[in-house]
Amino acid sequence: MRYKVLVYFFSIIFIADLFYMQVVKHSESSRLAMKNIVRVEPLPASRGVIYDRDGNILAESYPVFMLLVYPALFGKEQRDFLLKSGIVSEALFKRKYKRHYGVIRMKRLSREEVAMIEENCDKLPGVRVKIEPVRFYAYDSITSHVIGYTGEISEAEINQKKLPLQKGTIIGKRGVEKRYDEFLRGVDGVEYWKVDALGRFIGKAEGLKDIPPVKGADAYTTIDVKLQRYVDSLFSKYRRGAAVAINPSTGEILLYYSKPGFPVNEIVYYGNDLIWKDLVSSPDGPLFDRVLKGQYPPGSIFKVITAAIGLKEGIVNEHTRFKPCNGGIYIGNKYMACWSRHGSLELIDAIIQSCDVYFYQLGMSIGLPLFSRDAREMGFGRPTGVDMDGEKTGLIPDSAWFNAFYGRRNWGKGVVANLAIGQGEILVTPLQVVKFFAGLVNGGKAPVPYIVKKIVNNRGEVIYSHKNEYEQLLVDTSVLSLLKKATIGVVENPEGTAHWIRLPDIVIGGKTGTAQNPHGEDHSLFVGYAPAENPEIVVFVVVENAGHGSTVAAPIAARIIKRYIEERRLING
């Protein structure tokens, strides 16, 4: 009886073990086997199109052959093939290959390269050719700073963005592409493939449904690309500079040009170390966005702001005169020169003729504390609020700054005389200048500059729409009228420093500036607006190391104004 019980007991154990081996273990083995033969592959979404204000395409995506490498399956044989065939260079391989990555987008392929890989696919596990969307920029370097470019997300960016983005995801790196990346990027999909023991793709996985990608939304900008191209031709003789223009009523940025630009299509296409090395080492700074980050002494342009402060605080009026200009003036024991002998002038004529001696004295009358405070209130020394990342603020130094930089006893009250004519330690950005002058001609309402007007998804729905914002200049309309009269005189009055750019059928207001440069020839600056009676455009031009503002920057600005107004008149009938 005892023997039968033992036999029965061990029989049950045997059957249970057999059941586990045949049913439970088989089911788990099947699941693991399924896991081993099915690979989940991302389907990159096509980014949204970026348009200019007239519907011209600035950036779009189109399909290309992409070389993908899977490090877990990639060995010396595959590496040698890619290098010896010339499909991949040693430099590119060293830069892009990361053993811990799941998949690496190595480069775009030509049809000849695709054929070479397909002919040898049996001995290339871990290598795959796939069709993916890649960015193309219709105007390349001309719009490189404003539109920017795309590239693979870095580990630092993954941590910074705190988004569920994987290595290899394409994101915006600069400009509009970066600022509006969350709209433009779209949503990646996934596809399921069967692979063999060597990791080779052998067909679509059965019973698993692919998830298609969702194309990114389209961005409609305020940029006038025809004007942008025209400005590029105007800068053909010059190595470095910038031009920016806005609609003073709305803040729309019509023109955003920084020279030199950089070859965005080459960067996206090749991603080559040699390209980056040349760009980074170039003395002209092609990667430096002069519109957004350029900080320049404003020169005589700032006399208009100094006049606004003096009028606002009741220190001067339209008829105020100081000591006459005889070519210079002593402030303390320092002789400060003027560029000419202007004699005795009232305020408007001092602006028209750009008399340094007048504004030395006005700056001293205002004083540094008031000058610094009011200049900041008028938009200088702080961001404009433009919808671009990385904006610089310029510099409006005050007593605390001078104490920290020079020491309490190493500077005098005369520093404000130099600041009043836009020289010395003062720095402004192109965007700050156009924003202030837009406020000047727009009844004191300075519009916040912007580039993207709206974003539309694939269903035609507007998912983002810009709302115009304004900052008040906090000066009376009488002050604005007087300054407008003076700046029109700069061009229209025969004594004006920019009289020679006067146009027969368009009245321009503006101000010349020459920014002193301790490292070479002075920078040429001009800010202008037109038509003076109802301005449609405010434009600022800086040409580095080009000399006086009246001889270089002013005529460029006049041509920009003329072209823009004539083109708009044709479009609007």
C-alpha positions in Angstrom: 0.0 0.0 0.0 2.9 2.3 1.0 4.6 1.5 -2.3 1.4 2.4 -4.4 1.2 5.8 -2.6 4.8 6.6 -3.4 4.3 5.6 -7.1 1.1 7.8 -7.2 2.9 10.7 -5.6 5.9 10.7 -8.0 3.5 10.2 -11.0 1.7 13.4 -10.1 5.1 15.2 -9.8 6.2 13.9 -13.2 2.9 14.9 -14.9 3.1 18.4 -13.3 6.7 18.8 -14.5 5.8 17.6 -17.9 2.9 20.0 -18.1 5.2 22.8 -17.1 7.8 21.9 -19.7 5.3 21.3 -22.5 2.8 24.1 -21.8 4.0 26.8 -19.5 7.7 26.7 -20.5 6.8 26.4 -24.2 4.5 29.5 -24.0 7.3 31.5 -22.3 9.8 30.3 -24.9 7.5 31.2 -27.7 7.1 34.7 -26.1 10.8 35.1 -25.8 11.3 33.8 -29.4 8.7 36.3 -30.6 10.6 39.0 -28.8 13.8 38.0 -30.4 12.5 38.0 -34.0 10.4 41.2 -33.9 12.1 44.5 -34.0 10.3 47.8 -33.2 11.5 50.5 -35.6 10.7 54.2 -35.3 9.0 56.0 -38.3 10.2 59.6 -38.2 7.6 62.2 -38.8 7.9 64.7 -41.5 8.4 68.2 -40.1 6.0 71.0 -40.9 6.6 73.4 -43.7 7.9 76.9 -42.9 6.5 79.7 -45.1 7.3 83.4 -45.6 4.6 86.1 -45.4 3.6 85.6 -49.1 3.5 81.8 -49.0 6.9 81.1 -50.4 8.4 77.9 -48.9 11.4 78.5 -46.7 11.9 75.0 -45.2 10.3 71.7 -46.0 11.0 67.9 -45.7 11.4 65.4 -48.5 12.2 61.6 -48.5 15.8 60.4 -48.9 17.7 57.1 -48.5 19.2 57.0 -45.0 22.0 54.6 -43.8 21.1 53.1 -40.4 23.6 51.2 -38.3 22.6 49.0 -35.3 25.7 48.8 -33.0 24.5 45.6 -31.3 24.8 43.7 -34.6 27.6 45.7 -36.2 31.1 44.4 -36.3 34.5 44.8 -38.0 33.4 43.2 -41.3 30.6 45.7 -41.8 32.7 48.6 -40.7 35.5 47.7 -43.1 33.0 47.4 -45.9 31.5 50.9 -45.3 35.0 52.4 -45.1 36.6 50.7 -48.0 33.6 51.3 -50.3 33.8 55.0 -49.5 30.2 55.1 -48.3 31.3 56.3 -44.9 34.5 58.2 -44.1 36.7 57.5 -41.1 35.9 61.0 -39.7 32.2 60.6 -40.0 32.3 57.1 -38.4 34.3 58.3 -35.4 32.0 61.2 -34.9 28.7 59.4 -35.2 29.3 55.8 -34.0 28.2 55.2 -30.4 28.3 51.6 -29.2 25.5 52.2 -26.6 23.0 53.6 -29.1 20.2 51.3 -30.3 20.3 52.7 -33.9 22.5 55.4 -35.5 21.4 57.5 -38.5 24.8 57.6 -40.2 24.2 59.6 -43.4 22.1 60.2 -46.5 22.9 57.9 -49.4 23.0 58.3 -53.1 21.3 55.7 -55.4 24.8 54.3 -56.2 25.5 53.8 -52.5 22.1 52.2 -51.9 22.8 49.7 -54.8 26.2 48.8 -53.2 24.6 48.0 -49.9 21.7 46.1 -51.3 24.1 43.9 -53.4 26.0 43.0 -50.2 23.1 42.9 -47.7 23.6 39.2 -46.8 26.9 40.0 -45.2 25.9 43.3 -43.6 23.8 42.5 -40.6 23.4 45.6 -38.5 23.2 47.8 -41.6 20.0 49.0 -43.2 18.8 51.4 -45.8 15.6 53.2 -45.0 13.6 56.0 -46.6 13.2 58.9 -44.1 12.3 62.6 -44.3 15.1 65.2 -44.4 15.0 69.0 -44.2 15.7 71.2 -47.1 16.1 75.0 -47.0 15.1 76.8 -50.2 17.3 79.9 -49.5 20.1 78.2 -47.6 22.5 80.7 -46.0 20.3 83.7 -46.8 17.8 82.7 -44.2 20.1 80.5 -42.1 20.0 82.7 -39.0 16.3 83.3 -38.8 15.0 79.8 -39.9 17.9 77.8 -38.4 18.4 74.1 -39.0 17.7 70.7 -37.6 19.8 67.8 -36.2 19.8 64.8 -34.0 19.0 65.4 -30.4 21.9 65.2 -28.0 21.9 63.6 -24.6 22.1 67.0 -23.0 19.1 68.2 -24.9 17.1 65.1 -23.9 17.7 65.9 -20.3 17.1 69.6 -20.8 13.8 69.2 -22.7 12.4 66.7 -20.3 10.4 65.1 -23.1 10.0 61.5 -24.0 12.4 61.9 -27.0 14.8 59.1 -28.0 18.4 59.3 -29.2 18.3 59.9 -32.9 15.2 62.1 -32.8 15.5 65.1 -35.2 14.8 68.4 -33.5 15.2 72.1 -34.3 18.7 73.4 -33.3 18.4 77.1 -34.1 16.1 79.9 -35.2 12.4 79.3 -35.9 13.2 75.5 -36.2 14.2 75.5 -32.5 11.8 78.0 -31.0 8.7 76.3 -32.6 10.1 72.8 -32.5 7.2 71.3 -30.5 4.8 72.3 -33.3 7.0 71.6 -36.3 8.4 68.2 -35.1 5.2 66.1 -35.4 4.8 62.7 -33.8 7.0 59.7 -34.8 5.3 56.4 -35.5 6.5 52.8 -35.2 6.7 49.8 -37.4 7.2 46.1 -36.6 9.7 43.9 -38.5 10.7 40.2 -38.3 14.5 39.7 -38.2 16.5 36.5 -38.4 19.1 35.3 -36.0 21.7 37.6 -37.5 19.5 40.6 -37.2 18.6 40.9 -40.8 15.2 42.2 -41.7 13.1 39.4 -43.3 9.6 40.9 -43.5 6.8 42.7 -41.6 5.8 41.1 -38.3 2.4 39.4 -38.4 -0.4 40.4 -36.1 1.2 43.7 -35.1 -0.2 46.9 -36.6 2.2 49.8 -37.5 1.5 53.2 -36.0 1.9 55.8 -38.8 3.8 59.1 -38.0 1.9 62.4 -37.7 3.3 65.2 -39.8 4.3 68.4 -38.0 2.3 71.6 -38.2 3.1 74.3 -40.7 4.5 77.7 -39.6 3.6 81.0 -41.3 6.2 83.6 -40.7 6.3 87.4 -41.2 9.5 87.3 -43.3 9.6 88.8 -46.8 12.0 86.4 -48.5 12.2 88.5 -51.7 13.4 91.4 -49.6 15.8 89.1 -47.8 17.3 88.1 -51.1 17.6 91.7 -52.3 19.4 92.7 -49.1 21.8 89.8 -49.6 22.7 91.4 -52.9 23.2 94.8 -51.3 25.7 93.3 -48.9 27.7 91.6 -51.6 30.6 94.0 -51.2 30.8 93.7 -47.4 32.0 90.8 -45.2 30.0 91.4 -42.0 26.9 93.1 -40.9 23.1 92.9 -40.3 19.8 94.3 -41.4 16.5 94.0 -39.6 13.1 95.6 -40.5 9.7 95.5 -38.8 6.2 96.8 -39.4 6.0 99.6 -36.7 2.2 99.1 -36.2 2.4 95.3 -35.5 6.0 94.3 -34.7 6.1 91.8 -37.6 9.7 91.2 -38.6 9.9 91.7 -42.3 13.6 91.3 -42.7 16.1 89.3 -40.6 19.5 89.2 -42.2 22.9 88.5 -40.7 26.1 88.2 -42.7 27.8 86.0 -43.1 25.3 83.2 -43.0 26.1 79.5 -43.0 25.3 76.6 -45.4 22.4 74.9 -43.6 21.7 72.4 -46.3 25.4 71.2 -46.1 25.0 70.9 -42.3 21.8 68.8 -42.6 23.1 66.8 -45.6 26.6 66.0 -44.5 26.9 66.9 -40.8 30.6 66.9 -41.6 33.2 67.7 -39.0 35.2 69.7 -41.6 32.2 71.9 -42.2 31.8 72.7 -38.5 35.6 73.3 -38.2 35.6 75.8 -41.0 32.5 77.6 -39.6 33.8 77.8 -36.0 37.3 78.9 -37.0 36.2 81.5 -39.5 37.2 85.1 -38.4 34.0 86.4 -39.9 31.8 84.4 -37.4 29.2 82.9 -39.8 27.5 81.1 -36.8 27.1 84.4 -35.0 23.6 85.9 -35.4 24.2 89.6 -35.5 20.5 90.5 -35.4 19.8 88.6 -32.2 23.2 88.7 -30.5 25.1 91.6 -32.1 25.8 94.3 -29.5 27.1 97.5 -30.9 27.9 101.1 -29.7 24.9 102.9 -31.3 26.9 106.0 -32.2 24.8 109.1 -33.0 21.6 107.1 -33.4 21.4 107.3 -29.6 21.3 111.1 -29.7 17.5 110.6 -30.5 17.1 108.6 -27.3 19.2 111.2 -25.3 16.9 113.9 -26.7 13.8 111.9 -25.7 15.1 111.6 -22.1 15.9 115.3 -21.9 12.5 116.3 -23.3 10.7 113.7 -21.0 12.4 115.1 -17.9 11.9 118.7 -18.9 15.6 119.4 -19.1 15.4 120.8 -22.6 12.7 121.9 -25.0 12.7 122.5 -28.8 14.5 125.8 -28.5 17.1 125.0 -25.9 20.7 126.0 -26.7 23.9 125.1 -25.0 27.4 126.6 -25.5 28.2 126.8 -29.2 30.1 124.0 -31.0 33.6 125.2 -32.0 34.8 121.7 -32.8 34.9 120.4 -29.3 34.5 121.2 -25.6 36.4 120.6 -22.3 34.6 118.5 -19.7 36.8 118.8 -16.7 40.3 118.6 -17.9 39.4 116.4 -20.9 38.9 117.8 -24.4 36.0 116.0 -26.2 35.9 116.7 -29.9 33.0 117.0 -32.4 33.3 115.9 -36.0 32.6 119.5 -37.2 32.0 123.1 -36.1 28.3 123.6 -35.8 28.1 126.9 -33.9 25.0 127.6 -31.7 22.1 125.1 -32.3 18.7 124.4 -31.0 17.6 120.8 -30.3 16.1 119.8 -33.7 19.1 121.2 -35.6 21.5 119.4 -33.2 19.8 116.1 -34.2 19.7 116.9 -37.9 23.4 117.9 -38.0 24.4 115.4 -35.3 26.4 117.8 -33.2 28.4 115.9 -30.5 29.1 119.1 -28.5 25.4 119.8 -28.0 24.7 116.2 -26.8 27.8 116.1 -24.5 26.2 119.0 -22.6 22.7 117.6 -22.7 24.1 114.3 -21.3 25.8 116.1 -18.5 22.6 118.0 -17.7 20.6 114.8 -17.5 23.2 113.0 -15.3 24.1 109.3 -15.3 21.3 108.0 -12.9 18.5 109.6 -14.9 20.1 108.7 -18.2 20.5 105.0 -17.3 17.1 104.7 -15.8 15.2 106.3 -18.7 17.2 104.5 -21.4 16.2 101.1 -19.8 12.6 102.3 -19.6 12.7 103.0 -23.3 13.8 99.4 -24.1 17.6 99.4 -24.0 19.7 97.1 -21.8 16.9 94.4 -21.7 15.4 91.9 -24.1 12.9 93.0 -26.7 10.8 89.8 -26.2 11.3 88.6 -29.8 10.3 85.0 -30.4 13.8 83.7 -30.8 16.1 81.9 -28.2 19.3 83.5 -27.0 18.6 87.2 -27.4 21.3 89.5 -26.0 20.4 92.6 -23.9 23.1 95.1 -24.8 24.4 97.3 -22.0 23.2 100.5 -20.4 25.8 101.1 -17.7 24.9 102.9 -14.4 26.9 104.0 -11.4 27.0 100.5 -9.9 28.3 99.1 -13.2 31.1 101.8 -13.4 32.1 101.2 -9.8 32.3 97.4 -10.3 34.2 97.7 -13.6 36.6 100.6 -13.0 36.5 101.1 -9.2 34.8 103.9 -7.3 37.5 106.5 -7.9 38.6 105.6 -11.4 35.8 107.2 -13.4 34.2 110.7 -13.5 30.8 112.2 -14.1 31.9 113.0 -17.6 31.2 109.4 -18.7 27.6 110.3 -19.3 28.7 112.8 -22.0 30.2 110.0 -24.0 27.2 107.7 -23.4 24.8 110.5 -24.6 26.4 110.4 -28.1 26.2 106.6 -28.2 29.9 105.9 -27.5 31.9 104.4 -24.7 30.5 101.5 -22.8 27.0 101.6 -24.1 25.8 98.7 -26.3 22.5 98.1 -28.2 21.2 95.4 -30.4 19.6 95.8 -33.8 16.2 94.6 -32.5 16.3 97.2 -29.7 16.9 100.0 -32.1 14.0 99.1 -34.5 11.6 98.5 -31.6 12.3 102.0 -30.1 11.9 103.8 -33.5 8.8 101.8 -34.2 7.4 103.1 -30.9 8.5 106.6 -31.9 6.5 106.6 -35.1 3.6 104.6 -33.6 2.3 107.0 -31.1 4.6 105.8 -28.3 3.5 102.2 -28.6 6.6 100.1 -29.2 5.6 96.7 -30.6 7.3 93.5 -29.4 9.0 92.1 -32.6 7.9 88.6 -33.7 8.5 86.2 -36.6 5.8 83.5 -36.5 2.3 84.7 -37.2 0.4 81.5 -37.0 0.8 77.7 -36.9 -1.7 75.4 -38.7 -2.0 71.6 -38.2 -2.7 68.9 -40.8 -6.5 69.4 -40.4 -6.2 73.1 -41.3 -6.8 74.2 -37.8 -4.9 77.2 -36.4 -3.3 75.9 -33.2 -1.2 79.0 -32.5 -1.9 82.6 -33.4 0.4 85.5 -32.4 -1.2 88.3 -30.4 0.4 91.7 -30.9 2.0 93.1 -27.7 3.2 96.6 -27.0 5.3 98.6 -24.5 4.6 102.2 -23.9 7.6 104.6 -24.3 6.1 106.9 -21.5 6.7 110.1 -23.3 4.2 112.7 -24.4 2.9 112.8 -28.0 4.4 116.3 -28.3 7.8 114.8 -27.6 7.3 112.1 -30.3 6.2 114.7 -32.8 9.3 116.8 -32.2 11.6 113.8 -32.5 9.8 112.7 -35.7 10.3 116.2 -37.1 14.0 116.0 -36.3 14.6 112.6 -37.8 12.7 113.5 -41.0 15.1 116.5 -41.2 18.1 114.2 -41.0 17.2 113.0 -44.6 15.0 115.9 -45.9 16.9 118.9 -44.7 19.9 119.9 -46.8 21.9 120.2 -43.6 21.0 116.6 -42.6 23.7 114.0 -42.3 21.8 111.6 -44.6 20.4 114.2 -47.0 22.0 112.5 -50.0 19.8 109.3 -49.6 16.6 111.4 -50.0 14.1 109.8 -52.4 11.9 111.8 -54.8 8.6 110.0 -54.0 9.1 108.6 -50.5 9.8 110.7 -47.4 12.2 109.0 -45.1 13.0 109.7 -41.5 16.0 108.3 -39.7 19.4 108.8 -38.0 22.9 108.0 -38.9 25.4 106.5 -36.6 29.2 105.7 -36.6 30.2 103.2 -33.9 33.8 103.6 -32.8 35.6 100.2 -32.9 38.9 99.8 -31.0 39.8 96.7 -33.0 39.6 98.2 -36.5 37.7 100.6 -38.7 34.4 102.0 -37.4 31.0 100.4 -37.9 28.5 102.1 -40.2 24.9 102.3 -38.8 21.6 103.8 -39.9 18.0 103.5 -38.7 15.2 104.7 -40.9 11.4 104.6 -41.4 9.0 105.4 -44.2 6.7 106.7 -45.6 7.2 109.4 -42.9 3.5 110.4 -42.8 2.3 106.9 -42.1 5.3 104.5 -41.7 5.0 100.9 -43.0 8.6 99.9 -42.3 11.4 100.6 -39.8 14.8 99.3 -40.8 18.2 99.2 -39.1 21.4 98.5 -40.9 24.9 97.9 -39.5 27.9 97.2 -41.8 30.9 96.3 -39.7 34.3 98.0 -40.3 32.8 100.1 -43.1 33.2 103.7 -41.8 30.6 106.4 -41.5 26.9 105.6 -41.2 25.9 108.2 -43.8 28.1 106.7 -46.6 27.5 103.0 -46.3 24.6 101.9 -44.0 22.3 104.8 -44.9 22.1 104.2 -48.7 21.6 100.5 -48.1 18.7 101.3 -45.8 17.2 103.7 -48.3 17.3 101.0 -51.0 15.6 98.5 -48.7 12.9 101.0 -47.9 12.3 101.8 -51.5 12.2 98.2 -52.6 9.8 97.1 -49.8 7.3 100.0 -50.3 7.3 99.6 -54.1 6.8 95.8 -53.9 4.0 96.2 -51.4 2.3 98.8 -53.5 2.3 96.4 -56.4 0.9 93.5 -54.3 -1.7 95.7 -52.7 -2.7 97.4 -55.9 
